[in-house]
């Protein structure tokens, strides 16, 4: 289980960077137009990369500062409640109000921590945007495809799913597929396994979620120091 979750966390580090590339945008539109979603990505991506690199050269950047940066950027544009509900899936209706709130808190913190870590671990990467596919576009949902190319030349194909929020009148990210791995489905499956391994106890599954995340991040940090 730990190995599968470590793989998920590593994907989420990249997802954190990719998610931020999209969520910086604050433009509003009268109606959903996939072209606007693509233009928003193209406009904001280089601005964000510049901000990250500027902060990296500052001496003694604390972990809290990194975390605050992430929360400031995505806190208002991510519906953590909606995402956590999808991750809990069928167990959401079975959970008590307190269990839902606890998982939401743990889930949000785990994502923010993973995003912040990912921002500083991925360096010297380039983004190659791809043209929109008309078959994948509508005024409510759109798929934006691009590639992340690392300094070593490794290529990560990415499909980003965005939806148009009618009330807020803007595009928001709702899921991502990295190298064929559906991150949303990955987390749903993982939570279901944790619940099953804890005999249906949602509270214990939530504690296990937090514990595996922490252990995976510590393992990743130790590996980085040993390289």
C-alpha positions in Angstrom: 0.0 0.0 0.0 2.8 2.4 0.9 4.5 2.0 -2.5 1.3 2.7 -4.4 0.6 5.7 -2.2 4.2 7.0 -2.6 3.7 6.8 -6.4 0.5 8.8 -5.9 2.3 11.4 -3.9 5.0 11.7 -6.5 2.4 12.3 -9.1 0.7 14.8 -6.9 4.0 16.8 -6.6 3.9 17.3 -10.3 0.1 17.8 -10.2 0.6 20.5 -7.6 2.8 22.4 -10.0 0.5 21.8 -12.9 -2.6 22.8 -10.9 -1.0 26.1 -9.9 -0.2 26.9 -13.4 -4.0 27.0 -14.1 -5.4 28.3 -10.8 -3.5 31.6 -10.9 -5.9 33.0 -13.4 -8.6 35.3 -12.1 -10.2 36.3 -15.4 -14.0 36.2 -15.6 -16.0 35.6 -18.8 -19.6 35.9 -19.7 -19.7 32.3 -21.0 -17.5 29.4 -21.3 -15.2 29.4 -24.3 -12.4 26.7 -24.4 -10.2 29.1 -26.3 -10.3 31.4 -23.2 -9.1 28.4 -21.0 -6.2 27.8 -23.3 -5.3 31.5 -23.5 -5.5 31.8 -19.7 -3.0 28.9 -19.3 -0.6 30.4 -21.9 -0.8 33.9 -20.3 -0.3 32.8 -16.7 2.1 29.9 -16.9 5.3 32.0 -17.4 4.3 34.5 -14.8 4.0 31.8 -12.2 7.3 30.2 -13.2 8.9 33.5 -12.7 7.4 34.0 -9.3 8.6 30.5 -8.2 12.1 31.1 -9.4 12.3 34.5 -7.8 11.4 33.0 -4.4 13.8 30.1 -4.8 16.8 32.5 -4.9 15.8 34.1 -1.6 17.9 32.8 1.3 16.3 30.8 4.1 12.8 30.3 2.7 10.9 28.6 5.4 8.5 25.7 4.8 5.6 27.8 6.1 6.4 30.5 3.6 6.2 27.9 0.8 2.9 26.6 2.2 1.5 30.1 2.5 2.4 30.9 -1.1 0.5 27.8 -2.2 -2.5 28.5 -0.1 -2.6 32.2 -1.1 -2.6 31.1 -4.8 -5.1 28.3 -4.8 -7.1 28.7 -1.6 -9.8 30.7 -3.2 -10.0 28.8 -6.5 -10.1 25.2 -5.3 -13.3 23.7 -3.9 -11.6 21.4 -1.5 -15.0 20.3 -0.1 -16.2 19.2 -3.5 -12.9 17.4 -4.2 -12.8 15.6 -0.8 -16.5 14.5 -1.3 -15.5 12.9 -4.6 -12.5 11.2 -3.0 -14.7 9.8 -0.3 -17.2 8.7 -3.0 -19.8 6.3 -1.6 -18.5 6.7 1.9 -19.4 10.3 2.0 -23.1 9.6 2.6 -22.2 7.0 5.3 -19.9 9.5 7.1 -21.0 11.7 10.0 -20.8 15.4 9.7 -17.7 15.4 12.0 -16.0 12.7 9.9 -16.6 14.7 6.7 -15.2 17.8 8.3 -12.2 15.9 9.7 -11.4 14.3 6.3 -11.8 17.6 4.5 -9.3 19.2 6.9 -6.8 16.4 6.6 -7.2 16.1 2.8 -6.8 19.9 2.2 -3.6 20.0 4.4 -2.1 17.0 2.6 -2.7 18.6 -0.8 -1.3 21.9 0.2 1.8 20.3 1.8 2.3 18.2 -1.4 1.9 21.2 -3.7 4.4 23.3 -1.7 6.9 20.4 -1.7 6.5 19.9 -5.4 7.1 23.5 -6.3 10.6 23.3 -4.9 11.5 19.8 -6.1 10.7 20.3 -9.8 13.3 22.5 -11.4 14.3 23.5 -14.9 11.2 22.1 -16.6 9.5 23.4 -19.7 5.8 23.4 -20.7 4.6 22.6 -24.3 1.0 23.4 -24.8 -1.0 21.5 -27.5 -3.8 22.8 -29.7 -7.3 22.3 -28.5 -9.2 19.2 -29.8 -12.6 20.3 -30.9 -14.1 16.9 -30.0 -13.1 17.5 -26.3 -14.5 21.0 -25.9 -17.8 22.6 -24.8 -19.0 25.7 -23.0 -19.1 23.8 -19.8 -16.1 21.4 -19.9 -12.8 21.4 -21.7 -9.6 19.4 -21.9 -6.3 21.2 -22.2 -3.4 19.0 -23.2 0.3 19.7 -22.7 3.6 18.2 -21.9 6.0 18.8 -19.0 9.6 18.3 -20.1 12.2 18.0 -17.4 15.8 19.0 -17.6 16.8 15.4 -18.3 14.5 15.3 -21.3 11.8 13.2 -19.6 8.4 14.0 -21.0 5.2 13.9 -18.9 2.0 14.0 -21.0 -0.7 15.8 -19.2 -4.5 16.2 -19.8 -6.1 18.9 -17.6 -9.8 18.9 -17.2 -11.5 22.2 -16.6 -15.1 23.2 -16.1 -16.7 26.6 -16.4 -18.2 27.9 -13.2 -21.4 29.8 -14.2 -21.7 31.8 -11.0 -18.0 32.8 -10.8 -17.8 33.0 -14.6 -14.4 31.5 -14.9 -12.7 28.2 -15.7 -11.6 26.0 -12.9 -9.6 22.8 -12.8 -11.5 19.7 -11.8 -9.1 16.8 -12.5 -5.8 15.9 -14.1 -4.4 12.9 -15.9 -0.6 12.5 -15.8 1.1 10.0 -18.0 -2.2 8.1 -18.2 -2.8 8.2 -14.4 -6.2 9.7 -13.4 -5.3 11.5 -10.2 -8.9 11.8 -9.1 -9.6 8.1 -9.5 -6.3 7.2 -7.9 -7.3 9.0 -4.7 -10.8 7.6 -4.7 -9.4 4.1 -5.0 -6.8 4.7 -2.3 -9.4 6.0 0.2 -11.6 3.0 -0.5 -8.7 0.7 0.2 -7.9 2.5 3.5 -11.6 2.2 4.6 -11.6 -1.5 3.7 -8.3 -2.1 5.5 -9.7 -0.4 8.6 -12.9 -2.5 8.6 -15.1 0.2 7.3 -14.0 2.8 10.0 -13.9 6.1 8.2 -12.2 7.9 11.1 -9.3 5.3 11.1 -9.1 5.6 7.3 -8.7 9.3 7.6 -5.9 8.9 10.2 -4.2 6.4 7.9 -4.4 8.8 5.0 -2.6 11.5 7.0 0.0 8.9 8.3 0.8 7.5 4.8 1.1 11.0 3.4 3.5 12.1 6.1 5.6 8.9 5.8 5.8 9.2 2.0 6.9 12.8 2.2 9.6 11.9 4.8 10.8 9.1 2.6 11.0 11.4 -0.4 13.0 13.9 1.6 15.4 11.3 2.8 15.9 10.0 -0.7 16.6 13.5 -1.9 19.3 14.0 0.8 21.0 10.8 -0.1 21.3 11.6 -3.8 
